Structures are given as structure tokens and as C-alpha cells.
Amino acid sequence: MRTTIAGAALVAAVALTGCSSTPTPNAPAAAPSASTTTAQPPAADKPAGPLDAKAITTGLGKKIPTMKTTLVYTEDTDPNHLLGRPGSYTSKTAFSDSRVKAAEVEGLRSDAIERGGSVEVFSTAAEAHTRAEYIGRIGKAMPAAVEYDYVSGTALVRVSRILTPTQARAYEAAAKSLG
């Protein structure tokens, strides 16, 4: 009988823990429910909802005058065929940086990371970190594929290895300031 009572208590404790409204450490907080009536409107200086890759790239361009958006990807133009797929990015852009000399990227696609970089936005920060770790493993295995990768919220900012570490850190600082 004691085993049955102890087992029932354990099941109840697990069930109650699953219903807890307190987020676990390092886990994203749950979104407010649609029935919440006390929600405040977003501040006038902050956009409503998470930013997409185009908005983040535009914001980066305001802080880094040498960068320029070169492509906003669609499902049809994404060379990785990941846009919109489960666990992958929900939006993506490519950008160039005028400090990268043409001779250093000769023969590469116009949207190649080496020309400046890319912004990939995910549904969760965990997905962005997973992608950054994956790209980092590729760079360790193939040094020619090394790049600077910065995760800020749900965004992964990928920056050309051709830029100096100081130049790349400006992208990191700009990304963090956006959100």
C-alpha cells in the first residue's frame, strides 16, 4: 500500500511541476495567452514582436556604415534549403561589407558569407545557438570555413572571416544593441 501511495504522490508531483508557471532557468518564458487583458502595448521605440532578419540587417546597417544588405532570402532562393523548415531559421539575409576587398572574394557568389555576412533568425534562442555550434564545428574541421558567429536572442549574425576581429566585434555589439 505504501508503494502505491508513494507512487501516486510522485506522479502528482511530476504533474504539478509540469503545470508550473515558473520558467526553468535558461528556458524561454512562455508567451502570454491570447486571453490576457492586462497586456501593455509595446513601447513606441521598440518594434512589436521579434525582429526578422531584414529588420535586424537594416538595424546593423544603421550602426555599421560599411555594410549593405545584398539579399533577403525566400524559400526559393535559400541555397541551404533550410528557410522555414522545422528547427531552422524563419528568415535570412545576406550582406556585404565594403572593407572586404573584391580580390579576396573573387569567384564567390554575390551572397557568400565571405563578402560580409548573413543574419539568420530562429523561433528560439536555443535553435540559434544550435546552428552557431554546428557552423563552429565545420570551421574547426575546415579552417577555410571559419567565420565569426554571434547569437543575440533568436538571431545568429554570421560575419566574414576576412574582417579583422575588431571589425567583427562591431557586428556583435550592434547585434546585442538590437535586441
N, C-alpha and C positions, 0 to 999 in steps of 0.2 A: 504494500500500500504506500509506504514511504517513497519508493521509487516512482510510482505513478504520480504522486503529489509533487515530488521534486521535478519530474519531467514536465508536468503541466505548468509549474512555476517558471521553468526555463523557457518553454515555448511562449508563455505570456510575456516574459521579459524581453525576448527577442522581438516579438510582435510590437510591443510598445516602443522599443528602440527604433524600429523601422518607421514608426509614425511620428517620431520626434521632429519638431520644427527647428531644432538647433542644428545648424550645418556642422559637418565634421571639419576638422582642420584641413586646410588646403583644398577643400571641395567648394565648388561654386555655390553660392546661395541660391535657393530656389526662387524662381521668378514669382512676383506677386500674382495671385489668382485674378482672373478676369472679373470676379465679383467684388473685389476690393473697391470701396467707395471713398476711402480716405487718401488715395494716392495724390501726391502733389504733382502739378505739371512740371516738365523739365525746365531747368533754368534757361533763361534766354541765351546765355553764352555757350551752352552745351547742346549738341545735337541730340535728338530723341533716339534712343536705342543705340546699339553698337554700330560703329563705323564700318563701311565696306572698304575694299581695297582701293577703289577710286578715290574716296574721301580721304583715306589715310595718305595716299600718294600725293594728293593735292596739298594736304597739310604739310607733308615733308618738303614739298617744293617751295612752300612759303618760308621755310626755315633754312633750306639749303638751296641757294640760288643757282648752283651749278647743275642741279638735277631737273629732268624734264620727263613727264610721262610719255612713253612711246606706244603702249598698247594696253587696252582694257580687254582682258580675255573673255571669251564666251565659251560655252560648251563645245562649239565647233572649232574654235581657234586654239584651245588649250593643248599644247604639244604633249603634255603628260597624261592627258585624258583622265584627270582627277577632279576637275571642277564639278561640284555638286554631288559627287559620289559620297556614299556613307563614310564618315570618318575623315574626309578630306576637306580641302578648302572650299568655301562657299563663294569666294570672289578672289580674283587675282589680277594684278597689273604688272607691267614691266616698265622700267625707267632707265634713262641714260644719265650719265654724269659727264659733263664736258671736261673734267680733269683726266678722264681716261683717253689716252691718245689713240687715234684711229689706227695707227700702225700696230698697236698692241692687241687689237681685236679684229684685224683684217681677216676676212673669210668667215667670221662668225655671223649667225643670224642677227637680224636687227633687234631682236628682243632677248639676246643672250645675257645672262646674269653678268658676265664679264664687262659688258658695256656700261653697267651702272648697278642694276639690281632688280629686285622684284618684291612685291608685297603680296602675301597670301593671308587671307582671313579665314578663320575656322569657327565652328559653332562653339567650341570650348577652348579654354586656355590649355587644357591637357592635350587636346589634339594638336595645337600649335607646337607645344613642347615635344610631342612625339615626332612630328615632322622635322623639327630642328635637330633632334637627336639622330634621326635617320640620315639626314643630309650630312651631319657631322661624322657619322661612321663611314660614309662614302668618301669624305675628304681625307680621313685617316688612311683609308685603303688606297686612294688615288690622290696624291698630293696636288696634282694639277687641277683637281676639282674643289680644292679648299676655297672657302668663302667666309665672310663674316655673317653670322646669323644672330638676330636679336628678336626675342619674343617680348611683346608688350601686350598684355591682355590676351585677346584671341588672335592677334596679328603676329605674323612672322615676317620680319623685314630681312631680306637676303641682300647682301651687299658684295659687290665685286672685290675679288682678292687683289685686283690691280691697284685699288685705292690704298693709301697708307693707313696704318692703324689709327692715326689721329683723325684722318678724314672719315674713316668708317665709324669711329665713335661719335661723330657728329650725327650720324643717322640714328644711332642708338639713343642719344639724348633727345633728338627730335621725336622719335617714336614714343618714348616714355612721356614726353610732354603732351602728346595727343591722347593718351589715354589708357 
